[in-house]
Every structure is written in structure tokens, then in C-alpha cells.
Amino acid sequence: MPDYDVIVVGSGAAGLSAAISAADAGASVLIVEADTQVGGSSRLSGGHFYAAGTSLQKNAGIADTADDMFEHYMTLNQWRVEPSVVRKFCDLSAPTFEWLMRLGVEFPQEGLYRSGVGSTPRSHQPSDAGEGVIHVLEAQCQQRGIDFVLDSRVDQLLLEDDAVSGIQIGGDTATSSAVVLATGGFGANPDKLSHYYPDTALNADWQWYIGTPFAQGDGIDLGQQVGAQISGHNRGLLLATPGFSRDLEVLLPGWLIVVNEEGRRFMDETGPYTVAAGLIQAQGGRTWAIFDETARAEARPSPISQAYWVNEVLERKADEGFIHRADTLAELANLAGVDVAGLAGTVELYNADCDAGSDRQFFKQNGMRTISSPPFYAAEIRPAILCWTGTGLRIDAETQVIGKDNRPVKGLFAAGETVGSLHGDVYVGGGGSFGPCIVFGKLAGTNAAQLAKTTENVPTP
Ligand SMILES: Cc1cc2nc3c(=O)[nH]c(=O)nc-3n(C[C@H](O)[C@H](O)[C@H](O)COP(=O)(O)OP(=O)(O)OC[C@H]3O[C@@H](n4cnc5c(N)ncnc54)[C@H](O)[C@@H]3O)c2cc1C
């Protein structure tokens, strides 16, 4: 008999959900965690959950379905994702969301909001962010008597008769009928970033990962030991930043414009964070926020920014030479390496739009003001905050890890950021990573427990 029916590697949102559902399906479960505490990046996160057809949507009179979510998701990503996996996420998003609420996670009605570029509110914000969700899930694991081993980084999978049969940590082993890999992403591993997410290399020393240092991509290595396929390339979520400090602020104020090297605007500066970094990346990754002295002097801390777009900070950064400052737009353009005529034309057009009260090119709604009082400023903006990674193990819609022979690797399931089959070029919106971590974590736990039951009931010859 194996030591456990199911071993779960990693104790973030995906791993804890897997453990709970496996235990509820009758399995004995061990969770192994590299860190000295549970929670991983999930604990640090907002904990938002993207779902269609939830009770909160119904309360708000929003008619939404898994079909609508699927169509939006697939269209947004030009079908460059695995349809069966996306379909499963859409189908299970609402039932899993309700399950999470039944476990005790609070999602207030006012936390339902429209995020990303879709028109339907599908993002659900919990009362106590990711930390609160982890707290509830951990308590639920404890109630079920699930065993935890902390401070133990799994470095190998055991194989028996071509089936995964447990885990190894140095010289120690534990056996099981099924293993669920839920080790998170690889945002803290520079080598894996340059290999699997080369866009991040453009940001050089500005690069800043906001998740756990244990996001080393171990799931990829463990899966590859047993022949797993990798799915998706260059996937994840980058966020735009002026790089002044390591404060997680991702929105830009309306009183500036962002231009590329040609001096051309290319976005509504106040648009969704889910697309802003991609738009900047498409300009080659280096762009400049342009504003004038009046805007700088009047910039006060706001809900958008406490740390970056504030008058004293901007003054200090200009004094330090981190922001270019010049008496004319032509001089500013030269300092920043931006086309002089391009910038002049852009500002002229923008100022005319400000006077007319409408942004005819990009439809910016908030905060427009002319750029006319010297000195002028140019602050570089790069998509350099890394939130999560989306390249990982290929799974099927039942969370089985798929091998190079296109068959499931027996006994191996995966969920959460360690999986690569779900994310395309465009982030669907707030909760688009955390939501599927829980959806597929729960599913992986159920399926792993089911496999364990089947395997252990087979009489040995
Ligand atoms: C600050 C922040 C805010 C975010 N906000 C949101 C949001 O609001 N909405 C959203 O959708 N997404 C958000 N994200 C992304 C989202 O939170 C993550 O994608 C998600 O939580 C990942 O969950 P996970 O269970 O896959 O991984 P994790 O939560 O990172 O858990 C993985 C665990 O595995 C452990 N581990 C790793 N390797 C091993 C090993 N070899 N052996 C044993 N254990 C191992 C790690 O220590 C870790 O505890 C945010 C991320 C951050 C960092």
C-alpha cells in the first residue's frame, strides 16, 4: 500500500483546493510545501476570481453564462489556447466559486466588477484578498486531517511501471497512487524566464517579480523528468511601471500621455492594466510618459497612485536624472531619444483635443489636460512588473499531465500556475489566474482521488 492516496506538491490556492477535494472524495492526502508557511504567491495576491454565472452576478441582474465566457475568452486569445481546457474553466468557474463561498470565503456583492476588456462584470474580489482565501483553505485542510510537511522542496517524482508513484526530497521518499503538481510559476527564476518568457528580458534591470521566491518552476522540471509536454510560450502578465520604486501601482493618471520612440501616442493612458503592458511591449518595450509642470505640481496622492505620480516624487526623480526635464518639447524629445517632430505634432493634436473636451484618437475619458507649461517631463515606462507566468505543463481538461506521446502521464495531475494550457497573449481580466488555480486545483484533487481508488482496488496478480 502506498503511504498516501494522493500527494499534493505545493500549498498555494491550487494545491490547497486539490487537497480538500481529494480528501472529500475519500482520499488520504499529504501536502508537501517548500516554504516554511503555506500559501505561496496566492497568499500575497488579491485573490480575485474570474467566473461566469455566479450568484453575485445573478443578484446584480447580470445574465451571464459559461458559453458567453468561452466565446469571449477564445476570441480574445484568437484561439491560441487549448479549447478543451478553457471550456472546462468556463464550465466550472461558477460552481467552483460557489464551493469556495460555501467553504467560508467571503465575496461581497460590491466586489463584483468589470475587469479586462470585456463588457460583462466577471471579476469577484474577496473581502480579505488572497491571504483570507488561503486562511480559509488551510483551515479546511486541517479540519479534514490532511497532513502537511513544510520546508521540504520536492526534487524528484518516483516512477513505477511507467506510473508516477510518489515523491522524493533528497534521500526521503513518500509514495502515493497519484501526485498533483501545484508548485506555482517560475517568476523568481531568471534562467527559466529567459527560456520560457523572453519578453521579460527586454526589461533588464527594471524587472521585478511580485510573487513568492519559491516560484522556481519546479513543476516544469518535475514534469519533464517523467516526459511531460510544455504548453504555451512567452506567457504571463506584465504590468507597466515608471520604475521609481518597488511599489505595486499599475495604473497611470489621465493628465499625462504615453508616446513611443516616434513621439506617437498609442493607447488610452487610463485604459485597463490587463492590456496596457502588452500595448507598451508592442512598441518595443520602451515608452515615455510626457507631462508638464502644471500637471506635476498639482499631482497629489490619489487612489491610483501614492508612490509614483505625486508631485514631490516626480520632482525628486527629475532632480536625480531618472526623469528627463527640459524647457522645450524639442529639447525633451532629444533627451529621451524621441522623434522631435513626432512629439510636437502629437502634443499639438492632444492639446487641441483637450480644448475640445474629447480625445478623438484613443477616447480617454478622465483627467485630460493640455501639455503646455514648461518645464516638460519625460518618464520612461516599461512593462517590467511581473505578476505571474503562464507557460507550463500541458494538461488535458481533466488536469492529467500530457506526455510527449500525447497520452496522459499515469498518476500525474497538475493545476495552477504550473500549468500552461490556459493563457494566451491577452489576460482575460482580474481573477483570470487565481480563478483557474482553484477550479483546476479542485478538479485535480477529485480526479487524483478517483484514480487512487481505482488503482488501489485492482487486485494484484
Ligand atoms: C501580489 C500578487 C497579486 C495577484 N493578484 C491576483 C489577482 O487578484 N487575481 C488573479 O487572478 N491573479 C492574481 N495574481 C496571480 C495569482 O495569485 C497566482 O497566479 C496564483 O495565486 C498561483 O497559485 P498557485 O497555487 O498556482 O501557486 P502558488 O500560490 O505560488 O503556490 C505554489 C506553492 O508551491 C510551493 N513549491 C514550489 N516548488 C515546490 C517544490 N519543489 N516542492 C514543494 N513545494 C513547492 C511554493 O512554495 C508555493 O507555496 C497575483 C499574484 C501576486 C504575486
Ligand as a Chemical Component Dictionary entry (heavy atoms), coordinates in Angstrom:
data_LIG
# 
_chem_comp.id                   LIG 
_chem_comp.type                 NON-POLYMER 
_chem_comp.pdbx_formal_charge   0 
_chem_comp.three_letter_code    LIG 
# 
loop_
_chem_comp_atom.comp_id 
_chem_comp_atom.atom_id 
_chem_comp_atom.alt_atom_id 
_chem_comp_atom.type_symbol 
_chem_comp_atom.charge 
_chem_comp_atom.model_Cartn_x 
_chem_comp_atom.model_Cartn_y 
_chem_comp_atom.model_Cartn_z 
_chem_comp_atom.pdbx_ordinal 
LIG C1  C1  C 0 0.899  40.265 -5.492  1  
LIG C2  C2  C 0 0.089  39.389 -6.416  2  
LIG C3  C3  C 0 -1.231 39.741 -6.704  3  
LIG C4  C4  C 0 -2.000 38.920 -7.534  4  
LIG N1  N1  N 0 -3.324 39.193 -7.684  5  
LIG C5  C5  C 0 -4.077 38.367 -8.452  6  
LIG C6  C6  C 0 -5.485 38.539 -8.550  7  
LIG O1  O1  O 0 -6.074 39.354 -7.856  8  
LIG N2  N2  N 0 -6.159 37.752 -9.412  9  
LIG C7  C7  C 0 -5.561 36.770 -10.149 10 
LIG O2  O2  O 0 -6.203 36.100 -10.920 11 
LIG N3  N3  N 0 -4.244 36.531 -10.000 12 
LIG C8  C8  C 0 -3.507 37.281 -9.170  13 
LIG N4  N4  N 0 -2.186 37.010 -9.013  14 
LIG C9  C9  C 0 -1.667 35.757 -9.592  15 
LIG C10 C10 C 0 -2.202 34.569 -8.774  16 
LIG O3  O3  O 0 -2.302 34.941 -7.422  17 
LIG C11 C11 C 0 -1.306 33.354 -8.927  18 
LIG O4  O4  O 0 -1.233 33.015 -10.291 19 
LIG C12 C12 C 0 -1.853 32.171 -8.129  20 
LIG O5  O5  O 0 -2.108 32.524 -6.798  21 
LIG C13 C13 C 0 -0.881 30.996 -8.184  22 
LIG O6  O6  O 0 -1.388 29.962 -7.369  23 
LIG P1  P1  P 0 -0.664 28.568 -7.362  24 
LIG O7  O7  O 0 -1.368 27.746 -6.349  25 
LIG O8  O8  O 0 -0.547 28.026 -8.725  26 
LIG O9  O9  O 0 0.831  28.896 -6.906  27 
LIG P2  P2  P 0 1.355  29.475 -5.520  28 
LIG O10 O10 O 0 0.306  30.174 -4.768  29 
LIG O11 O11 O 0 2.608  30.220 -5.808  30 
LIG O12 O12 O 0 1.714  28.145 -4.710  31 
LIG C14 C14 C 0 2.741  27.290 -5.136  32 
LIG C15 C15 C 0 3.401  26.712 -3.905  33 
LIG O13 O13 O 0 4.272  25.651 -4.303  34 
LIG C16 C16 C 0 5.428  25.709 -3.486  35 
LIG N5  N5  N 0 6.502  24.998 -4.182  36 
LIG C17 C17 C 0 7.189  25.390 -5.273  37 
LIG N6  N6  N 0 8.085  24.438 -5.630  38 
LIG C18 C18 C 0 7.937  23.424 -4.750  39 
LIG C19 C19 C 0 8.580  22.153 -4.605  40 
LIG N7  N7  N 0 9.535  21.723 -5.445  41 
LIG N8  N8  N 0 8.206  21.361 -3.560  42 
LIG C20 C20 C 0 7.232  21.759 -2.686  43 
LIG N9  N9  N 0 6.600  22.959 -2.798  44 
LIG C21 C21 C 0 6.938  23.763 -3.823  45 
LIG C22 C22 C 0 5.684  27.189 -3.318  46 
LIG O14 O14 O 0 6.481  27.447 -2.195  47 
LIG C23 C23 C 0 4.252  27.725 -3.154  48 
LIG O15 O15 O 0 3.862  27.770 -1.808  49 
LIG C24 C24 C 0 -1.411 37.784 -8.152  50 
LIG C25 C25 C 0 -0.091 37.431 -7.873  51 
LIG C26 C26 C 0 0.653  38.218 -6.994  52 
LIG C27 C27 C 0 2.054  37.776 -6.672  53 
# 
loop_
_chem_comp_bond.comp_id 
_chem_comp_bond.atom_id_1 
_chem_comp_bond.atom_id_2 
_chem_comp_bond.value_order 
_chem_comp_bond.pdbx_ordinal 
LIG C1  C2  SING 1  
LIG C2  C3  SING 2  
LIG C2  C26 DOUB 3  
LIG C3  C4  DOUB 4  
LIG C4  N1  SING 5  
LIG C4  C24 SING 6  
LIG N1  C5  DOUB 7  
LIG C5  C6  SING 8  
LIG C5  C8  SING 9  
LIG C6  O1  DOUB 10 
LIG C6  N2  SING 11 
LIG N2  C7  SING 12 
LIG C7  O2  DOUB 13 
LIG C7  N3  SING 14 
LIG N3  C8  DOUB 15 
LIG C8  N4  SING 16 
LIG N4  C9  SING 17 
LIG N4  C24 SING 18 
LIG C9  C10 SING 19 
LIG C10 O3  SING 20 
LIG C10 C11 SING 21 
LIG C11 O4  SING 22 
LIG C11 C12 SING 23 
LIG C12 O5  SING 24 
LIG C12 C13 SING 25 
LIG C13 O6  SING 26 
LIG O6  P1  SING 27 
LIG P1  O7  DOUB 28 
LIG P1  O8  SING 29 
LIG P1  O9  SING 30 
LIG O9  P2  SING 31 
LIG P2  O10 DOUB 32 
LIG P2  O11 SING 33 
LIG P2  O12 SING 34 
LIG O12 C14 SING 35 
LIG C14 C15 SING 36 
LIG C15 O13 SING 37 
LIG C15 C23 SING 38 
LIG O13 C16 SING 39 
LIG C16 N5  SING 40 
LIG C16 C22 SING 41 
LIG N5  C17 SING 42 
LIG N5  C21 SING 43 
LIG C17 N6  DOUB 44 
LIG N6  C18 SING 45 
LIG C18 C19 SING 46 
LIG C18 C21 DOUB 47 
LIG C19 N7  SING 48 
LIG C19 N8  DOUB 49 
LIG N8  C20 SING 50 
LIG C20 N9  DOUB 51 
LIG N9  C21 SING 52 
LIG C22 O14 SING 53 
LIG C22 C23 SING 54 
LIG C23 O15 SING 55 
LIG C24 C25 DOUB 56 
LIG C25 C26 SING 57 
LIG C26 C27 SING 58 
# 
